[in-house]
Amino acid sequence: MSVADRSVGAHGVDRKSLKELNRELTQARDSQISRVVAMVDALPVRGVADHLIEPLRPRLAQLRLARPLRFCRLLFTPFDPVIVAGPKWRPGSPSIPRTALDPIAEGVRTELGPLAMEIEAAIAGKTVADTAVIADAGVRLWGEAARVLANAEAPPPQWAQSGLPVAVYRALSRSISVVLAKATHLHDLVQKAGHGAQLKPADALRLLDIDAGHNPDAWGMLLALLLSRLPQADGVLRTAISTGLIGPNSIMRTAAEQAIDGVLGGLEAQGGLGGPIFGSELSQAGPEVFRILALLQGLDSDQLSGDRRRRVHELRQRVEASCRTRFEAGLTGEFIAPLMLLRPGADAAEVTRLEDIARDLRRLEAAARKLNARNGLEAQLIRAAEEIGGMKPDGALTLADRVRLVEILAGPDTALAMLDAAG
């Protein structure tokens, strides 16, 4: 019986068997991982099956599976960067234990009644890749869910499944309600930033305009989300410090330090052993490097403790190594290999795709240069350009195609020299 088949019955396995399955899954092929995740997603009640995929989350980020858009996943979409494994969560931290998600979502679903049914109908058959659906359905859900949780007194009947004390529920639901009330604004900011909009730090700081003294956990959670998801997160942090919002001895200072620890922990885990950039789409790798570097620069200040500054320094080294790994994998597997497989008379779409990949590689190289100007990645692009320049004139690429690729990879001077030599 395969790993995937044995995982179907994970509801009934004991702790020893679950650990054994976890060990096997960490060594499983991508196709097996995808099958297990699909089976877990199809379960009406996931329960202990969630523990199967918990150690695989770095792999899942690399596989980028289009997972089903369920009610619970939609409800907690704004919280993705601050959701942690149950055993790693501590009361008072600006994060949410994963084991609490399903019970809280079930309670919200019950309270919303007909509206929940309408939202579930709207997201039926959709996946996390359907961003427009998430935006439309999220606007309908997040505000109403915030109201439900703000007024909740007793935990839902399913709370026992979380493995958390009853006393935890009230504080956690209050913090989640505060963030959900700001979720639409947060989602809009992230979407605009993703489309290249230059955001003013003040726009983001308005999200932090809550009574931090009344709920420092929610304030810290909002700060952690801003630092994790906005390209200009370093500006947000510097503005919060310079305006006195994060003072040297304030409640917000403690919450901010916990948020920073959470963000650093997320970056340290991102991409698994391959590092923070390893699981990124090539088109997003360069922008992600710039985002992380800006954030680390904002965090690397005298106001950080020695331990946090050490973590920032180590993260820069991990990002640099991860850049190289992702760059070389992209150059070899996504550019050179398809280039070599082209046949004479290559389709224009294939050539355009190669040009797009070349631009992605150039952007990643430029980002990596910010970490280490002598990393040798530019030399690899130049060698690839030389190989293209040396291709036979009657090959898969026309002269114009080759000149465009060389210009992208090595610059206009190299492309012009190639054109002159060909003339």
Secondary structure, DSSP 4 states (H G I P E B T S, - for coil): --HHHHHTTGGG--HHHHHHHHHHHHTS-HHHHHHHHHHHHH-SS-TTHHHHHGGGHHHHHHHT---B--HHHHHTGGGGGGEE-GGG--TTSSSEEGGGHHHHHHHHHHHHTHHHHHHHHHHTT-BTT-HHHHHHHHHHHHHHHHHHHHT--S--GGGGGGTS-HHHHHHHHHHHHHHHHTHHHHHHHHHHHHTT----HHHHHGGG-S-TTT-HHHHHHHHHHHHHH-TTHHHHHHHHHHTTSS-TTSHHHHHHHHHHHHHHHHHHHTTGGG-TTTTS-HHHHHHHHHHHHHHHHHH-STTS-HHHHHHHHHHHHHHHHHHHHHHHHIIIIIIIHHHHH--SS--HHHHHHHHHHHHHHHHHHHHHHTT-TTSSHHHHHHHHHHHHHTS-TTSSS-HHHHHHHHHHHH-HHHHHHHHHHH-
